[in-house]
């Protein structure tokens, strides 16, 4: 099939990826027109092969950790290769949940662009002009220069900066267009939202109360001393030390949406109770997940 949605994930976010896959199917009237595939880090050994090695990120040398919450992010550049550099693809993070028909995005006129996306929020978007590659519509035939394993390895040769790669700064700007923010709505759920992105990792609804297992930025252009403090914390105490715990999402409706979708996944056998309990044991899903499911009302049809 020449239209596909890809969800890239790792072992820590597999429940989110399965819920995201279900939401795409649940909310489309055009399921016969596109595929949905999960891209999992475990299928790409080159990611694990670099464990413990230094790479370049935002001008700072960091150590690559395969077990990090977001070790899947290089795989967002895989779809053109997986599609044989043909057709259309949408790629999304595993914390993005469709609330409308993704076919509207997959089938839109790209006006000759290779990539459609939106700007990042906050300083990354407004100061660094970073583009949000967490949701992209791709014309795969125009992206034959995307070769993920080779370009991932360039990070460790210090020929490529991870942040510039992820922010699409290495792409010709004229090849990039923009879609409406609602297709990648950052922690905002409104009647206009097309795909909800629980992008603020600290408040992802299925993680509340768990120890933080992602690494914060270590470069802050607005206040550089904060970056110095974060680097000192890591070197003195360890990667995730003193970072605290995940917090409740400030919008209860977004928690209800995720757990409403998860409840339907359990009812349909997409996620099993046994799997969910194992993910809770591994600190990938909050420990009170079944209590939250019990109090979550059914979603509207």
C-alpha positions in Angstrom: 0.0 0.0 0.0 1.4 3.4 -0.9 0.0 5.3 2.2 1.2 4.3 5.7 1.3 5.8 9.2 4.3 4.8 11.2 4.6 5.0 15.0 8.2 4.7 16.2 8.7 3.5 19.8 10.9 1.5 22.2 10.2 -0.9 25.0 9.4 1.9 27.5 6.6 3.4 25.3 5.2 0.3 23.7 1.8 0.7 25.5 1.5 4.2 24.2 2.4 3.0 20.7 -0.3 0.3 20.8 -2.9 2.8 22.0 -1.8 5.3 19.3 -2.2 2.6 16.7 -5.7 1.8 17.9 -6.7 5.5 18.0 -5.7 5.9 14.3 -7.9 3.0 13.3 -10.8 3.8 15.6 -11.1 7.4 14.3 -10.8 6.8 10.6 -13.5 6.1 8.1 -10.8 5.3 5.5 -9.0 2.3 7.0 -8.9 0.5 3.7 -6.7 3.2 2.2 -3.7 3.1 4.5 -1.5 0.8 6.6 -0.4 1.5 10.2 3.0 0.1 11.3 4.9 0.2 14.5 8.7 0.8 14.2 10.4 -0.7 17.3 14.0 -0.1 18.4 14.5 -3.8 19.1 14.4 -4.4 15.3 17.3 -2.0 14.6 20.5 -3.4 16.3 22.6 -0.4 15.3 20.9 1.6 18.0 21.9 -0.7 20.8 25.4 -1.2 19.3 26.3 2.4 20.2 25.4 1.9 23.9 27.7 4.0 26.2 29.4 5.9 23.3 29.5 9.7 23.1 27.6 11.5 20.4 27.0 15.2 19.6 23.8 16.8 20.8 23.2 20.6 20.7 26.9 21.1 20.6 27.5 19.0 23.7 28.9 15.5 23.9 26.4 13.1 25.5 26.4 9.4 26.2 24.0 7.3 24.1 21.7 5.2 26.3 19.6 2.7 24.5 17.4 2.3 27.6 16.5 6.0 27.6 12.8 6.9 27.3 13.3 8.5 23.9 15.9 6.2 22.3 13.5 5.7 19.4 13.7 9.2 18.0 16.2 8.5 15.2 13.7 6.0 13.8 11.4 8.9 12.8 13.5 9.1 9.7 13.0 5.5 8.7 9.6 5.6 6.8 11.0 6.6 3.4 13.4 3.7 3.5 10.7 1.3 4.7 8.4 2.5 1.9 11.1 1.9 -0.8 11.2 5.7 -1.3 7.7 5.6 -2.8 4.3 6.9 -1.7 3.2 8.9 1.3 3.9 8.4 5.0 2.9 10.0 8.2 5.3 9.3 11.2 4.3 10.0 14.8 5.7 9.6 18.3 4.1 6.9 20.5 2.6 9.7 22.7 0.3 11.0 20.0 -3.3 10.0 19.7 -5.6 10.7 16.8 -9.0 12.1 17.6 -9.9 12.6 13.9 -9.3 10.9 10.6 -5.6 10.8 9.7 -6.5 10.2 6.1 -7.3 13.9 5.8 -3.5 14.5 6.4 -2.2 11.6 4.4 -4.2 12.6 1.3 -3.7 16.3 1.3 -2.0 18.4 -1.4 1.7 18.8 -0.3 2.2 21.5 -3.0 5.5 20.0 -4.1 7.1 19.9 -0.6 8.9 16.8 0.7 7.9 17.3 4.3 5.0 18.9 6.1 5.2 19.5 9.9 4.8 22.3 12.5 7.1 24.5 14.6 8.3 23.4 18.0 6.8 25.3 21.0 8.7 27.4 23.5 12.3 28.6 23.1 13.2 25.7 20.7 10.6 27.0 18.2 10.8 30.7 18.8 14.5 31.2 19.2 16.1 28.2 17.6 13.5 27.9 14.8 13.3 24.2 15.5 10.7 22.2 13.6 8.7 19.5 15.3 9.6 16.3 13.6 7.4 14.4 16.0 4.6 14.4 13.4 5.6 14.6 9.7 3.8 14.0 6.5 6.4 12.7 4.0 6.6 12.4 0.2 9.0 9.4 0.3 10.2 9.8 -3.3 11.7 13.2 -2.4 13.6 11.8 0.6 16.0 9.4 -0.9 18.9 11.0 1.0 17.4 9.7 4.3 19.6 6.7 5.3 19.1 6.3 9.0 21.8 3.8 10.1 24.5 5.7 8.2 23.3 9.1 9.5 22.9 7.8 13.1 26.5 6.6 13.0 27.6 10.1 12.0 26.4 11.4 15.4 29.2 9.3 17.0 31.8 10.5 14.5 30.8 14.1 15.5 29.9 14.9 11.9 26.2 15.3 12.7 24.5 17.0 15.6 21.4 15.2 16.9 19.5 18.4 17.6 20.1 19.8 14.2 19.0 16.5 12.7 15.8 16.2 14.8 14.9 19.8 14.3 15.1 19.3 10.5 17.8 22.0 10.2 19.8 19.7 7.8 16.9 19.7 5.3 16.6 22.3 2.5 14.1 24.8 4.0 12.4 25.2 0.7 11.5 21.5 0.8 9.5 21.9 4.1 5.9 23.1 4.4 3.6 23.4 7.3 0.3 21.9 8.4 -2.1 23.2 11.0 -0.9 23.0 14.6 -4.0 20.8 15.4 -2.3 17.9 13.6 0.4 17.9 16.4 -1.4 19.6 19.3 1.0 20.0 22.2 -0.8 19.0 25.4 -3.9 20.9 24.1 -7.2 19.2 23.5 -9.9 21.3 21.9 -12.8 20.7 19.5 -10.3 21.5 16.7 -7.6 19.0 17.7 -6.8 16.4 15.1 -4.0 14.6 16.9 -3.2 15.1 20.6 0.5 15.1 21.5 1.3 14.5 25.2 4.6 16.1 24.4 5.5 17.3 27.9 7.1 14.2 29.2 6.8 15.2 32.8 3.0 14.9 32.7 2.4 12.0 30.4 -0.9 10.6 31.8 0.2 6.9 31.9 3.4 7.7 33.8 2.1 9.7 36.8 4.0 8.9 40.0 6.8 6.9 38.3 10.5 8.0 38.7 11.6 10.2 35.8 13.6 8.1 33.2 14.4 10.7 30.6 17.3 13.0 30.3 16.7 16.8 30.3 18.4 19.3 28.1 21.8 20.5 29.1 21.9 23.7 27.0 19.7 26.6 27.7 20.3 29.7 25.6 18.0 31.9 27.7 19.8 31.0 31.0 23.1 29.1 30.3 23.9 28.4 34.1 20.9 26.0 34.2 22.7 23.9 31.6 25.9 23.9 33.7 23.9 22.8 36.7 22.2 19.9 34.8 25.6 18.7 33.5 27.1 18.8 37.0 24.1 16.9 38.4 24.5 14.1 35.8 28.3 13.8 36.3 28.1 13.8 40.1 24.9 11.7 40.7 24.0 9.8 37.6 21.8 10.2 34.5 18.4 10.3 36.3 19.3 11.3 39.8 17.5 14.1 41.5 15.0 14.5 38.7 11.9 13.5 40.8 8.8 11.8 39.5 6.2 12.2 36.8 3.4 14.6 37.7 -0.4 14.4 36.9 -1.4 16.0 33.7 -3.0 19.4 34.3 -5.9 18.6 32.0 -7.9 15.7 33.4 -9.7 15.3 30.0 -6.4 14.2 28.4 -5.9 11.5 31.1 -9.5 10.4 30.4 -8.8 10.2 26.7 -5.8 8.0 27.0 -7.3 5.7 29.6 -10.6 5.6 27.6 -8.6 4.4 24.6 -6.6 2.0 26.8 -9.8 0.5 28.2 -11.1 -0.2 24.7 -7.7 -1.8 23.8 -8.1 -4.1 26.8 -11.7 -5.0 25.8 -10.6 -5.8 22.3 -7.5 -7.8 23.3 -5.0 -5.3 21.7 -3.4 -4.9 25.2 -3.7 -7.8 27.7 -4.1 -7.4 31.4 -0.9 -9.5 31.8 1.0 -7.2 29.5 -0.2 -4.1 31.4 0.8 -5.5 34.8 4.2 -6.4 33.4 4.6 -2.8 32.1 3.6 -1.5 35.5 6.2 -3.8 37.2 8.9 -2.4 34.9 7.9 1.2 35.7 6.7 1.9 32.2 3.1 2.4 33.2 1.8 4.1 36.4 1.1 1.6 39.3 -2.5 2.7 39.8 -3.4 2.2 36.1 -6.2 -0.3 36.9 -7.8 2.1 39.4 -7.7 4.9 36.8 -9.2 2.6 34.2 -12.0 1.7 36.6 -13.0 5.3 37.1 -12.6 6.4 33.5 -15.9 6.8 31.7 -16.4 5.2 28.2 -15.4 7.4 25.3 -18.1 8.7 23.0 -18.5 6.7 19.8 
